Amino acid sequence: FNKICIQCHAADSTVPNSPKITHNNEWAPRIAKGFDLLIQHAINGFNAMPARGGSPDLTDDEIARAIAYMANQSGGNFTAPEPQAASGASASDTAASGADASAPAAASKTATASK
């Protein structure tokens, strides 16, 4: 979230039509459509949102964890997939891991350090 998704979905973002984290009223109709559809839209792109949020190196699980984090901070109750342990984890692995999603401040430090 803190590396890619935040650019459009931050609570104070000015990007039109993207649901902002913690803005439950913007997320409610999307959450009602279900976790799987939200994942599909994020992976394939939807309306103005590019596929994978414009970051083709994000895995499906990273995207699912980011969606669960954003939706759950905005009134949802989705279960994110467990992070996959892999050697040579990429920057996107770190940025979108479940640990980062549950600890945004730590993720912000990680994302800042990787710039």
CORTACOR-V847882 format. One record per helix or strand of 3 or more residues. SS is the DSSP state (H for helix, E for strand). FROM is the first residue (numbers start at 1). TO is the last residue. If there is no record, write none. Layout:
<<SS/FROM/TO> <SS/FROM/TO>>
This chain:
<<H/6/9> <H/24/33> <H/35/44> <H/51/54> <H/60/72> <H/91/96> <H/98/102> <H/104/113>>
